[in-house]
Amino acid sequence: MEQLVRVKYCKDGPIKYISHLNLAQVFTRTLRRADIPVVISNGFNPRFRISFGPPLPLGITSTSEYLDIRLKEEIKVEELTERLNLELPQGLKILQAKIIPSSADSLVKVIDRASYIITLKIKEKLLDSVTKNQEDELRKLKQEIGKNNKRFLNLDEISLEKQTKNGVKMVDIKPSILDIKVQNFKSPILKLSLEIRIGQQGNLNPQYVAKAWISNFADNFDIIQICRDGLYVKGEEVIEEVI
């Protein structure tokens, strides 16, 4: 009897630089090596019946990615998780798996928002002025960061150049930004939490948001890391995690 399993996995380290297409190939090879009984599609070019959530931009890590695997026969999710983790390359790890209804909508269809942690570092030119009179300057800087974040969220438009099939054009990314908050600041590291629209509404690269936020702060920060820490489905009243 066929079974549909939804898998949650993380992506970290050098493997964050592989494309979505290459990631699909990695999972296909892993499923073969782990001898997982995956349903194969019919037609001229048969493929494993697996489907992913919204693509993760190159260079971004994640603790919350999802994959649906359609199996030919029933298998315990604990066994599936163990067998896959034994074969997956470093940087990929199955965190959780559960059986879902065979008629469930695809991940790309249901996921409509994502959250990220953006880690920034103060540039040397600003850090030098903070170090000279640390306590007073840090207090002022924290206040400035808070004010800057409010200014950023209150902008009517956040436009940037984006490469399209028809060339470069200006795009307003503001409608895709749901929220951005200062999560933590411990000089010289600043962490922002970002929530954006995603999926069928479009896939905004969080790097664009980070760069726009920094440019609104006199370019005084460098991007250290961006990590996707959540993918969500819009419920009737609340946003619920996929798993």
Secondary structure, DSSP 4 states (H G I P E B T S, - for coil): --EEEEEEEEE-GGGGGS-HHHHHHHHHHHHHHTT--B-B--SSS--B-EEESSPPPTT-EEEEEEEEEEESS---HHHHHHHHHHHSPTTEEEEEEEEE-TTPPPHHHHEEEEEEEEEEEE-HHHHHHHHHTHHHHHHHHHHHHHHHHHHHHH-S--EEEEEETTEEEEEE-GGGEEEEEEEEEETTEEEEEEEEE-GGG----HHHHHHHHHHTTTT-EEEEEEEEEEEEEE-SSSEEE--
